[in-house]
Amino acid sequence: MAHAHESNTKRIWIVLGILSVLTTVEVALGIVKPDSLHLTSFLGTSPLNWIFIILTLVKAYYIAWAFMHLEGEKKWFRRSIVWTAVFLICYLVTLLLIEGEYLHSTLAPLVKW
C-alpha cells in the first residue's frame, strides 16, 4: 500500500506542476499582451483570446482526466463525457463570438470604447 501512496503523491505533484505551468503561461500572456497576438484578428477574435480559450480547455480536460479519474474508465464513457463537453464549449464560444461581434458593431457608434 505504501507504494500506491507514493505513486499518488508523485502524480498529484506532477498534475500540480503541469497546471501551474499552464496557469503561469496564461497569466504572463495576460500581463504582457503581445501586440502581434492582441491587436490582430483571427476567426472573430484575437489570437491571444484563442490561446486563452485553448489553454483553459486543456486545463479543464487535464483536471477531469486526473482528478475525476477518467483515465480509469472505459473508452466509450470517457468519450461521451469529453466530446459532449467539447461540443458544448465550442458551441458556447461560437455564440459568444457571434453575439459579441454583433453587439460591438451595433454599439460602436454609440459607445466610446
GIJONOR-V238888 format. One record per residue. RES is the residue in three letters. SS is DSSP state (A for helix, B for strand, O for the rest). PHI is phi as a letter, one per 30 degrees, with the letter a starting at -180 (* if undefined). D_LAST is the distance of its C-alpha to the last C-alpha in whole Angstrom. Layout:
# GIJONOR-V238888
{{RES/SS/PHI/D_LAST} {RES/SS/PHI/D_LAST}}
This chain:
# GIJONOR-V238888
{{MET/O/*/60} {ALA/A/d/59} {HIS/A/d/58} {ALA/A/d/56} {HIS/A/d/54} {GLU/A/d/54} {SER/A/d/52} {ASN/A/d/50} {THR/A/d/49} {LYS/A/d/48} {ARG/A/d/46} {ILE/A/d/44} {TRP/A/d/44} {ILE/A/d/43} {VAL/A/d/40} {LEU/A/e/39} {GLY/A/d/39} {ILE/A/d/37} {LEU/A/d/34} {SER/A/d/34} {VAL/A/d/33} {LEU/A/d/31} {THR/A/d/29} {THR/A/d/29} {VAL/A/d/28} {GLU/A/d/25} {VAL/A/d/24} {ALA/A/d/25} {LEU/A/d/22} {GLY/A/d/20} {ILE/A/d/20} {VAL/A/d/21} {LYS/O/h/18} {PRO/O/e/20} {ASP/A/e/18} {SER/A/d/21} {LEU/A/c/20} {HIS/A/c/16} {LEU/O/c/15} {THR/O/c/17} {SER/O/b/17} {PHE/B/b/20} {LEU/O/h/21} {GLY/O/j/18} {THR/B/a/16} {SER/O/d/17} {PRO/A/e/20} {LEU/A/d/19} {ASN/A/d/18} {TRP/A/d/22} {ILE/A/d/24} {PHE/A/d/22} {ILE/A/d/23} {ILE/A/d/27} {LEU/A/d/28} {THR/A/d/27} {LEU/A/d/29} {VAL/A/d/32} {LYS/A/d/32} {ALA/A/d/32} {TYR/A/d/35} {TYR/A/d/37} {ILE/A/d/37} {ALA/A/d/38} {TRP/A/d/41} {ALA/A/d/42} {PHE/A/c/42} {MET/O/c/42} {HIS/O/h/45} {LEU/A/d/44} {GLU/A/d/46} {GLY/A/c/49} {GLU/O/d/49} {LYS/O/d/50} {LYS/A/e/48} {TRP/A/d/47} {PHE/A/d/46} {ARG/A/e/44} {ARG/A/d/42} {SER/A/d/42} {ILE/A/d/40} {VAL/A/d/38} {TRP/A/d/37} {THR/A/d/36} {ALA/A/d/34} {VAL/A/d/32} {PHE/A/d/32} {LEU/A/d/31} {ILE/A/d/28} {CYS/A/d/27} {TYR/A/d/27} {LEU/A/d/25} {VAL/A/d/22} {THR/A/d/23} {LEU/A/d/22} {LEU/A/d/19} {LEU/A/d/18} {ILE/A/d/19} {GLU/A/d/17} {GLY/A/d/14} {GLU/A/d/14} {TYR/A/d/15} {LEU/A/d/12} {HIS/A/d/10} {SER/A/d/12} {THR/A/d/13} {LEU/A/c/10} {ALA/O/e/8} {PRO/O/d/10} {LEU/O/c/9} {VAL/O/c/6} {LYS/O/d/4} {TRP/O/d/0}}
